[in-house]
Amino acid sequence: MTKKVILMALFVVLAFALVWAGDKKAAPNPQMEQWKAEAMKCAVCKNMVGSMEQLMPVMKMEVVKLDNGMAMTGAITDPKLVATYHGVCDKWSGAFAAATQMADDKAKTDLCQHCQSMRGVVKAGAQASYGKTKNGDLLVFSSNDPAVQAKISDFHGQCVAMMSQMETPKETKSTEKKKY
């Protein structure tokens, strides 16, 4: 169960990356293509590449700091795609379960930095809890051990930083074209 939970966390964060990368209806996005190429190098992430362009336009994600850990939520705004989202998450579960059993040196070469960090939280002893919701999922990493809480907090910070980079900048007067 812990492995499945960790995998779901990966999905949530990577989904944010895809939301940031662009909309599938738009012209080819170089950032999306770069992300796909990098994801295919990760033993876990490669399992989501085929569905993310379909899911990302209808995905909302959030990472929340808890008093003893963190929670990650994912929601799909198109009810017709919730089953697809859950199915992708199930496929990744097996891949992440295998990743948690990898030797550390193999994990360094076969996993992306994000997956390595998530694996590290679990290996450090974090309790991972996962559940599917009506329109998405919820993943919680927690621990009563202050040392493990610190690792979870570091991972939370990485997730927040990643998501802040993915946010689409809102147009402001300073970004609007000047009319002369």
N, C-alpha and C positions, 0 to 999 in steps of 0.2 A: 504494500500500500504506500509506503514511504517513497518508493521509487516512482510510482505513478504520480504521486503528488509533486515530486520534483520535476517531472517531465511536464506537468501541467504549468508549472511556474515558468519553465522555459518557453512554452507556447505563448503565455501571456506577454512576456517581455519581447519576444521576437515578433509577436503580432504588432506591438507598438512600433517596432522598427519598420515593419512593412507599411503601416499606416503612414508613417513619415515619408517613406520612399515614394509614394505617389499613388494615384488612382489608375486602375487598369484601363479606364476609358480614355485616359490622356495619351498623348504621344509617348513612344517608348522613353522610359525614364532611365537614364544612365545609373542613377543611384540604386534603382531596383535591380538592374542587371548586375551591378557590382555586388549587391547583397546576395542575390541568387548564387553567383559564382562562389562567394565566400561560404554561404550556407551549405553548398554541395560538398565542401571540404570537411564539414563537421558530421560525425557519425550520428548525431541526434538531429540537428537542424535540417539536414537534407530530407528528412521525412515530411517536412511541411512545405517545401518549395512548390510542389504541384498545386496546392490549394490556396496559397496565400493571396494571390491576385484576386481570386473570387471572394475571399473572406475579408480582406483588409478594408474595403470601402464600407463595410457594415459592422466593423469592430470598434468597440470602445474598451479601453483598459485603464486600470488604476492600481497604484501601489500605495499601501497604507502602513505606516509605522505603528506597531502595537507596543504595549508596555513590556512584553517579553519576546518580541519578534517582529514579524511583518506579515501582511496579507496582500495577495494579488488577486484582482478580480478581472474577469473578462466578460463582455456582454456582446451579443450579436443582435443588431437592430432589425434584421430581416428574419422573421420566424422560419422561413423556408430553408435557411442556411444553418440553423442551430444543430441539426443532426450532422451536417457536414463538419462543423466545428468540433462537435463531440467525437466524431469518428477520427478526425485528424489527431485529436488529443490522445485517443486510445492507441493509435499507431505509434505515436511518440513514446508512449509509456514503455513499450518493449525496448525501444532504442535507449532510453535513459536508464532503464533497469540494467541493461548490458553495460552502459557507461559507468555506472557505480561499481561494477565489478572489475573494471579495467585496472591494470597496474598503473601506478601514478605516471610513469614515463610514457606509457601508451596514451593515457588521457591527455597529456600535454601535446601530443602530436595529432591525435584524432578528434579532439574537441575544440570548439571555438572558446574564446576567453570567457564568454558568458556561461557556457555549459560547464567549463572548468570551475568557475566560481560557485555555481549552484551545486555541483557535485561536492565541492569542498565544504559547503555548509552542511550537507547531509553527512559526509564523512566525519565532520567535527562533532556530530551528535545531535543536530537539530531534529526536533520532532516535526514531521511534515504531515499535514492533513489536507485532503483534497475532497471536493464535492462538486458535482454538476448541479447547476441551477437551471431554472426554467429557460433562461435565455443565454446561458454561458457557463461560467465556473468560478470557483473560489479555491484559492490555495493559501495555506497558512504555514509558515515556518516559525517554530517557537522553541524555547528552552528555558529552564530555570537556572541553568549554569551561566554565570556572567561571561565567561570566556566564549561560550557558544553564542550568547546574545550579541557579543561584540562582532563576531563573524557574520551573523545575520544582519546586524546594523550596517556593516560594510557592504554587504550584498544589496541591501535596501538602497544605500546611497548610489551604488552602481546603476541600479534599475531606475532610480529617479533621474540621474544624470542622462541615461540613455533616452528616457522618455522626454526630457526637456529638449534634447537635441532634435527629437522627432516632431515636436509641435510645429505646426504650420504658423509662420509669423502672421499676425493680423496686420492688415494694411492700415497704416496710420498716415497722418498728414506728411510725416517725414519720408515715407516711402512712396507717396503718390507722385505722379509726374507733375512737374511744375508747368503751369500754363503761362506763357508769356504773351 
